[in-house]
Amino acid sequence: MSSIKTLPRIAEPVQRWKRFGEKQLFLPNHVVALLRPKPKQSPHLATFAVPLQFNKLDLRDYLHHAYGVETTAIRSFINQPKPERKNKNGPWYRPRAQKMMIAELVKPFVWPDPVKEEEDLKQWDHEMFQKLQKDRRAQEKKQKNPKKVPLRTKLAVPDDVRSVSEQARELLRKAKGLEDGEEGEGKKETKLDM
Amino acid sequence: MASSAASFRPSMGAAFTRLTSNPSSRRIRPSLTQIASLSTTAPLLKRHTYPGARSNKDMSKSRGQSALRRTGLRWRLSVSDEPLPKPKSRDELPPVEVDPDHGLWDFFPNRETVAAAPEDDMKHGRAWMVEELRSKSWEDLHKLWWVCVKERNRIATGAWERERGKMGFGKSEAQGRDREVRVTMRGIKHVLTERFYAWEDAVKMAENDPEIDLSGKGRPFTPKEYLEEEGVEDVKAEEEKEVVDVRGPIEGEGAAIPSEGKAQGEAARL
């Protein structure tokens, strides 16, 4: 008896819906995406990105008929983006809103862990992607404050400039008749030196 | 000088009177576990003591109870001594077992990584051409349509995962795959529209054809020229079959959802 008491009691979800829609749709042309849940979200909840014209009953019938997924309840909300402008001084407009729905599932569903291994992420060329993102962010920052010119010492030395300067140094070394890795006299490394 | 209490302000006098009253008249109840914390509300002053004065008792039975301050109830209940259950942390609970046949797996292009790799997204053939789709029945077209719908959902799910998880490139590959699916869907609609126009024309021609009866009573087709000849029944049967073939795909009453087994076969073609 005591073991029963200590076990966590979880209420079995029961399907509330008694009947489904009667209008037959033969060729629906909607795109519904399943989204990864938030880290602490219950496995009995599934989030979907649905078209704006969808309602809760639509999603319930869609999941039941097309995917055989039973639900007990559905919540919905719309993510309204902030107004944007085309260019810096262009006209204001509001980007299209995105409707989201959270379905309460009868059968729990746990997502696989997100891909974090660098080896696995190579399929998407993750390294280059990150580098480009970083560059783009820096560029945007620069465009936002065009008057703020960074110090030259703070700038990264471009690869081509670095390569040319190395070659020049090599030439000088050879002209002086020095071995590899040996620096000429009076040569001082400075930060600005490329 | 009158009594000492009377020399104070009325309110102070009331307080003074209470303090100096006989302490033995107050009975101290045996100490119980305190359920409600002490109320911070100022005690009501009993100033009106003359006969016929209004009642001064506290009408609020739940004074001092607050859900926000978590004071608890003022009264002992039969369950007050029961220990409250303590919530367990998520890690202590047994892991949730996911059904391998759960319907939501159909949203994933890849069960391990969720988003399909660009290389896998590139592995697709061309879309179905209208010429190929013309020879298909309504049931086949309908199943193919649902295969396309599910494929588009899969691509969209992968794209959300790739973008939200900042996994990397692959947008153009996914879009290329999506485009091919949409071309197939356009072809299906094209073929069905063609069939609908053919049916409309057939109805228009049948209205002026004396051999065809559109009233819905009796025989729909009565060929006059061959009535006397032999083999009339065969010709009639053939003609009727043709009419049904033309109308069939438009009024298809098959299940709105294709069966999975056949749908998967169609997906292989995609």
Chai-1 contact restraints between the chains, C-beta under 6 A:
chainA,res_idxA,chainB,res_idxB,connection_type,confidence,min_distance_angstrom,max_distance_angstrom,comment,restraint_id
A,P8,B,K88,contact,1.0,0.0,6.0,A-B,restraint_1
A,Q24,B,A256,contact,1.0,0.0,6.0,A-B,restraint_2
A,L27,B,W145,contact,1.0,0.0,6.0,A-B,restraint_3
A,V31,B,R152,contact,1.0,0.0,6.0,A-B,restraint_4
A,V31,B,A156,contact,1.0,0.0,6.0,A-B,restraint_5
A,V32,B,N153,contact,1.0,0.0,6.0,A-B,restraint_6
A,A33,B,A156,contact,1.0,0.0,6.0,A-B,restraint_7
A,A33,B,T157,contact,1.0,0.0,6.0,A-B,restraint_8
A,A33,B,W160,contact,1.0,0.0,6.0,A-B,restraint_9
A,L34,B,F107,contact,1.0,0.0,6.0,A-B,restraint_10
A,L34,B,T157,contact,1.0,0.0,6.0,A-B,restraint_11
A,L35,B,W160,contact,1.0,0.0,6.0,A-B,restraint_12
A,P43,B,V96,contact,1.0,0.0,6.0,A-B,restraint_13
A,H65,B,I257,contact,1.0,0.0,6.0,A-B,restraint_14
A,A66,B,I257,contact,1.0,0.0,6.0,A-B,restraint_15
A,Y67,B,G103,contact,1.0,0.0,6.0,A-B,restraint_16
A,Y67,B,D106,contact,1.0,0.0,6.0,A-B,restraint_17
A,G68,B,G103,contact,1.0,0.0,6.0,A-B,restraint_18
A,V69,B,G103,contact,1.0,0.0,6.0,A-B,restraint_19
A,V69,B,L104,contact,1.0,0.0,6.0,A-B,restraint_20
A,K107,B,D99,contact,1.0,0.0,6.0,A-B,restraint_21
A,K107,B,H102,contact,1.0,0.0,6.0,A-B,restraint_22
A,P108,B,V96,contact,1.0,0.0,6.0,A-B,restraint_23
A,F109,B,V98,contact,1.0,0.0,6.0,A-B,restraint_24
A,F109,B,H102,contact,1.0,0.0,6.0,A-B,restraint_25
A,F109,B,L104,contact,1.0,0.0,6.0,A-B,restraint_26
A,V110,B,V96,contact,1.0,0.0,6.0,A-B,restraint_27
A,V110,B,V98,contact,1.0,0.0,6.0,A-B,restraint_28
A,P112,B,E112,contact,1.0,0.0,6.0,A-B,restraint_29
A,P114,B,G165,contact,1.0,0.0,6.0,A-B,restraint_30
A,V115,B,T113,contact,1.0,0.0,6.0,A-B,restraint_31
A,Q123,B,A117,contact,1.0,0.0,6.0,A-B,restraint_32
A,W124,B,M167,contact,1.0,0.0,6.0,A-B,restraint_33
A,W124,B,G168,contact,1.0,0.0,6.0,A-B,restraint_34
A,W124,B,F169,contact,1.0,0.0,6.0,A-B,restraint_35
A,W124,B,G170,contact,1.0,0.0,6.0,A-B,restraint_36
A,D125,B,G168,contact,1.0,0.0,6.0,A-B,restraint_37
A,D125,B,F169,contact,1.0,0.0,6.0,A-B,restraint_38
A,H126,B,G168,contact,1.0,0.0,6.0,A-B,restraint_39
A,F129,B,G168,contact,1.0,0.0,6.0,A-B,restraint_40
A,F129,B,F169,contact,1.0,0.0,6.0,A-B,restraint_41
